[in-house]
Amino acid sequence: MSRLRHLLALCLLPRDERALLQHLRHLAEADRRFILRAVAALAQHPAA
């Protein structure tokens, strides 16, 4: 949740558009890694 708040603060106060885009790209990569890990964990332990 703090990550979302941080992102909103960056969107409201964009000092450097390029830095903002880099930050968004970094968040997207982190989210993709998190989703892939979650899918792998679910595949190993399927719900009954």
Backbone as CSV, one residue per row, in Angstrom:
resi,resn,N_x,N_y,N_z,CA_x,CA_y,CA_z,C_x,C_y,C_z
1,MET,0.826,-1.195,0.000,0.000,0.000,0.000,0.865,1.250,0.000
2,SER,1.966,1.217,0.750,2.853,2.382,0.766,3.469,2.587,-0.612
3,ARG,3.645,1.497,-1.346,4.195,1.610,-2.695,3.242,2.394,-3.595
4,LEU,1.948,2.117,-3.442,0.942,2.825,-4.232,0.913,4.301,-3.850
5,ARG,1.000,4.574,-2.547,1.019,5.959,-2.087,2.237,6.687,-2.639
6,HIS,3.381,5.997,-2.629,4.619,6.572,-3.167,4.461,6.865,-4.653
7,LEU,3.851,5.933,-5.373,3.644,6.110,-6.811,2.717,7.292,-7.074
8,LEU,1.656,7.410,-6.287,0.743,8.539,-6.452,1.455,9.855,-6.175
9,ALA,2.314,9.874,-5.173,3.063,11.092,-4.863,3.970,11.456,-6.034
10,LEU,4.594,10.451,-6.641,5.451,10.713,-7.798,4.635,11.258,-8.961
11,CYS,3.430,10.726,-9.136,2.584,11.194,-10.237,2.130,12.632,-10.002
12,LEU,1.880,12.974,-8.747,1.412,14.322,-8.443,2.550,15.336,-8.499
13,LEU,3.773,14.898,-8.211,4.915,15.806,-8.192,6.038,15.285,-9.091
14,PRO,5.798,15.203,-10.411,6.829,14.674,-11.312,7.918,15.708,-11.571
15,ARG,9.057,15.563,-10.932,10.167,16.501,-11.145,10.835,16.211,-12.475
16,ASP,10.975,14.934,-12.766,11.657,14.548,-13.999,10.869,13.418,-14.642
17,GLU,10.314,13.686,-15.792,9.461,12.696,-16.459,10.211,11.390,-16.726
18,ARG,11.472,11.496,-17.101,12.258,10.291,-17.397,12.435,9.436,-16.144
19,ALA,12.693,10.072,-15.012,12.847,9.330,-13.755,11.534,8.647,-13.380
20,LEU,10.425,9.334,-13.618,9.115,8.755,-13.320,8.871,7.516,-14.176
21,LEU,9.193,7.607,-15.461,9.002,6.461,-16.351,9.894,5.301,-15.933
22,GLN,11.129,5.609,-15.524,12.032,4.550,-15.060,11.445,3.870,-13.827
23,HIS,10.893,4.667,-12.919,10.314,4.115,-11.698,9.122,3.221,-12.035
24,LEU,8.276,3.669,-12.952,7.121,2.867,-13.358,7.573,1.549,-13.975
25,ARG,8.628,1.599,-14.792,9.139,0.386,-15.424,9.664,-0.571,-14.356
26,HIS,10.367,-0.031,-13.354,10.904,-0.852,-12.271,9.772,-1.525,-11.499
27,LEU,8.703,-0.774,-11.214,7.560,-1.355,-10.509,6.923,-2.463,-11.338
28,ALA,6.799,-2.242,-12.639,6.188,-3.247,-13.507,7.010,-4.533,-13.485
29,GLU,8.350,-4.413,-13.523,9.206,-5.603,-13.498,9.086,-6.322,-12.161
30,ALA,9.051,-5.566,-11.066,8.921,-6.179,-9.744,7.584,-6.903,-9.626
31,ASP,6.516,-6.278,-10.125,5.199,-6.912,-10.078,5.177,-8.175,-10.925
32,ARG,5.828,-8.145,-12.089,5.860,-9.320,-12.959,6.589,-10.465,-12.260
33,ARG,7.714,-10.166,-11.601,8.453,-11.208,-10.877,7.598,-11.777,-9.745
34,PHE,6.893,-10.897,-9.031,6.036,-11.338,-7.931,4.932,-12.259,-8.445
35,ILE,4.312,-11.887,-9.555,3.228,-12.690,-10.133,3.758,-14.046,-10.591
36,LEU,4.930,-14.060,-11.225,5.502,-15.329,-11.677,5.810,-16.235,-10.492
37,ARG,6.332,-15.670,-9.400,6.608,-16.472,-8.200,5.315,-17.025,-7.620
38,ALA,4.265,-16.199,-7.594,2.982,-16.645,-7.047,2.401,-17.775,-7.889
39,VAL,2.483,-17.644,-9.204,1.963,-18.687,-10.096,2.747,-19.978,-9.904
40,ALA,4.067,-19.877,-9.778,4.888,-21.069,-9.567,4.529,-21.737,-8.241
41,ALA,4.307,-20.943,-7.201,3.938,-21.500,-5.897,2.577,-22.194,-5.976
42,LEU,1.642,-21.585,-6.680,0.320,-22.199,-6.826,0.406,-23.495,-7.632
43,ALA,1.273,-23.525,-8.622,1.425,-24.731,-9.436,1.996,-25.876,-8.597
44,GLN,2.872,-25.544,-7.638,3.459,-26.576,-6.783,2.470,-27.052,-5.722
45,HIS,1.575,-26.161,-5.281,0.620,-26.491,-4.223,-0.792,-26.141,-4.677
46,PRO,-1.353,-26.927,-5.584,-2.695,-26.616,-6.090,-3.747,-26.740,-4.992
47,ALA,-4.739,-25.892,-5.057,-5.827,-25.942,-4.072,-6.681,-27.183,-4.311
48,ALA,-7.175,-27.764,-3.236,-7.978,-28.990,-3.355,-9.359,-28.691,-3.909
